[in-house]
Amino acid sequence: MLRLHFYHADQCDPKKCTGKKLARFDLAKLHKNPGTLPRQAIFLDPFAEQALSPADNTKNGIVVLDCSWAEVERVFPVLQRLMMKHRALPFLLAANAVNFGKPFKLSTVEAFAAALYILGEKEQAALILNKFKWGPVFIELNLEPLERYSKAKDSTEVVKIQSDYLVDDIQE
């Protein structure tokens, strides 16, 4: 199992916070100070220039920023200086109630699950999603792209696969 870490920016409704729920079940480690995040981990960063792929080394775990999407452009740059490997998740649709069907607007658990699935840790992805009523819908909604991303050899191939979905999404 890959180690999951998240920096909690204290911007969300604690009752709806998927990161805090994962921490309560001991499925992810909550960090209140970004300085305690593991160095050389994979940091899921929507502004990263490289996409996450099965070629990434995840021995130091995966890190997610748990913040409000309204604040993402203000908060992410603060963490961009950290010594981690920044990777963007490719095109996927949210299944959570707040952003259902919206591309790229994933909750913390969805970001973790997407990364785990792409990295071949499908059982761990299902395990964390099963803590939420809507969780399994995330995999159902994104099964085809997740399978394709998980078979890509590197970031370039993930981006190439993603372009198939971006074109489809724009045309609809």
N, C-alpha and C positions, 0 to 999 in steps of 0.2 A: 504494500500500500504506500502511495506517495503521501508525504507530509503536506498538509494544507495549512497555510497561515494567512491571516488577513489583518490589515490595519483598519481599525474602526474609527471613523472620523466623527462619530456621535451626531449624525445628521438625519437619522431616519427614526421612524416610529419603532420603538423597542419591541412592540408586539408583532410587527410585521418583518422584523429584521432577520433575514435568512442566515446571515453570518452568525449572529448571536445564538440562534437556534442550533446551528451546527456545533458551536462551542459548548453549549449545554449538554449535547450528546457526546462530547469529546471526539468529534469528527474533524474539527479544525481548531487551530490555536488563535485566539484573539490577542492582538497586540495593540496596546493603547499608545505606545511610543514607536514611531517608525524606526528608531535606532536599534530596536530589538529584533527587527526582521532579519531572517537569515541571509547572509551575503551569498552571492552567486546562485541564488534561487531564480526561478523563472517568475518574473513579475508581469502579470497580465495587464497590459497598458494599451488602451484604445488608440493612443497616439504613437505607438511604436512603429518603426519602419519595417520591421520583420514580423512575419506571421508565425504563430506557433505551429510546429510540425512534429511528427514522430521522431525526427532527427535530433530534437533538443534533449540536452542532458538535464534530467530532473532530480539528480541525486540529492540536491539541497532543498527540494520541495517546490511548491507553487505558492505565490503570493498574490492576493487580490486586495484592492482598496475597496472598502465598504463605505461608500458615501452616496449622497443624493446625486442623481443625474443632473440636477439643476446646478450643482456645484462642481461638477467633474472638471471643467476647464480651469477652475481656480485651484483645486486640490491636487490634481495629478502632477502638475509641474513641480510641486514641493517634493514629491517622491522620485522624480526623474533623476535626481542626483545620486540616488542610492546605488550601491555597487551590486546591481542585479542584472540579469539578462532580460531586457524588456522585449515582450512579444505581444502582438495583437491577436485577438481571436478573429477568425474569419467570419464571414456572413452567417448568421444564425438568427432565428426568430425567438423572441421571448415567449414564455408560456405562463409567466406569473400574472396575477390579476391586475396589477398596476400597468404593465406595459404589454399585455398579451398581443402577439402578432407583430409587434414592432421590431424591425431589424436592429441588431446590435445593442438593444436596451436590456441587457441581461441583469438579473439579480446576482448577488454574490454566489449563491448555490448553483445557479445556472452557469455562471462563468467557470466555477470549479468543475462542474460536471462536464461541460464542453471540453475543457482542457484534458480532463481525465480520459474522456472518450477518445479524443484525438490521439492521446499518448498511449492508447491501448489498454487503459485501466477501466474497462467497461463495467465490471462488477462494482468497483468503488464508486463510479459515477451513479449507477443505479442505487446503491446503498444510501448515498447522501440525498438523492432526489426523493427517495421513498419516505423521507421525514416530512414531506409536504404533500397535501392532497393533490395539488396540481403538478407535482414534480415529475411523475412518469410521462405526463403529456409533453414535457420538453423534449424527451428523446423521440417520442412518436412524431412530433411536429418537425423535427430536424433530422430524422433517421437517415435519409438519403445523403444529405451533405456531410453529416458526421461520419458515416461509413466511408465516403470518398476521401474526406480529409485524413481519416485514420490510416488510409492506405497510401497517402502521398509520401514521396521519398524525402522531400525537403520543403522549406518555406516557399520557394519559387513555385513548386507544384501546387501547394495549398492556394496560393494567390491565383494561379491559373484556374483551378477548380472553382474558387470563389467567384470568378468573373462570370461563370455560367449562371449563377444564382443572382448576381447583381443585375445582369441584363434582363433576366426573367422578372425580377422584382420591379424594375423601372417600367417595363412594358405593361404590367398589370394595372 
